[in-house]
Amino acid sequence: MLFKDIWQWSELTGFGDLPSPRDFAAASSIGNRKIVMYGGWDGKKWLSDVYVLDTISLEWTELSVSATLPQPRCGHTATMVEKRLLVYGGRGGGGPIMGDLWALKGLIEEENETPGWTQLKLPGQAPSPRCGHSVTNAGHYLLMFGGHGTGGWLSRYDIYYNDCVVLDRVSATWKRLSVGNEPPPARAYHSMTAIGSRYLLIGGFDGKSTYGEPWWLVPQDDPIANRLTASPPRNISESKDAASLNGNFQPQFQENQVEKFPLSELQRRLQLSVSQSNSMLPIVNELEDKELLELASRLAGQNVSANSLAIEALREHWKKAEPNMIKLKELGPLLRDYQRLIHRLHLEKSTSDQQPGFDEHVMHRFYHVRNVSQLRMDDIPKLLDEYRQLPVLCF
């Protein structure tokens, strides 16, 4: 379990009706306390069992369901919608890929319902059978994206999808969602998360390649749609029903190579105002670096009255911080302080008995970087490593 308040992983030990080890199962939260898990593959057979985990007591309970059961499967989706768990698709025994929709009742204790499955056959433009797709709950409708299916008659072959299908909970119908430009490459086994009216797509696999780039799916009037377009618009016929779902949606930008992703682009896309000017030699004294003083004061709080002590605390924080703990707005002051300490070390050596200049055995790769936007994401760990090696000389 990942504890969000301290961002720390912890392995948990449950008890009760422990489920067997499995992969390609699907789970969904029941309110704020419980999680329901259905199906999966245990290495020998497909499963159709249901388990509920109480995240407070860590007790597992197997839900006894009688009467009609869905075919055992893996690679399906399970989405809690109010009082029902909706399960769609997956790959079942013998390998067929399914396109059925099931609803499970009896998960809410207060309702006192007998657990039971019901197969739903809804009208509209239903999705093709698939597994490895995603279903994201967003208010009055569920958004399905991508997945893995099969085609052919005598000779079967793999198909990967990049379509968007909506299950409208109000009208209980399937609808195809048209998009205003070229969608991401087809894929399965990805993740898609709703963030307000936006959807964030990450990862996936298309049978040959594994994807790692993020994509946004946003309404046409979203600010992201106006900032950056992944590809030229194309003419797509759009039904009135699909168009009524939060307007026309557009998939927006991808990042294919994270290690080459510049900070300036990240700052622009997050709409952050970040100082990009560095020390533009001669080096500015730390007591004249307003951003550095502001950061130091905020970190030290009311416990430190002198600027020098606050700066000392900030430097100690940087020397101990992990790269992922450094905020974007810290990078400008950090880069300037890194260059300031190198410059001061250079002056110290120049006025001593040592040979003037830098130690030729020490590499200062970022001393001549004129602008923090020139840094890449994978430069931050290297910058911190070099910063930790620098002595702090009196100012």
Secondary structure, DSSP 4 states (H G I P E B T S, - for coil): -EETTTTEE-----EESPPPP-BS-EEEEETTTEEEEEEEE-SSSEEEEEEEEETTTTEEEEPP--S--PPPEES-EEEEETTEEEEEEEEETTS-EEEEEEEEE---GGGTPPPEEEEE---BSPPPS-BS-EEEEETTEEEEEEEEEEE-SSS-EEEEEEEEEEEETTTTEEEE--BSBPPPPP-BS-EEEEETTEEEEE--B-SS-B---EEEEEETTSHHHHH--SS-B------HHHHTTTS-EEEE---S-GGG-BHHHHHHHTT-----B---SSPPPGGG-HHHHHHHHHHHGGG--SHHHHHHHHHHHHHH--GGG--HHHHHHHHHHHHHHHHHHHHHHHTSSSPSS--TTS--TTTT--BGGG-BTTHHHHHHHHHHHS-----
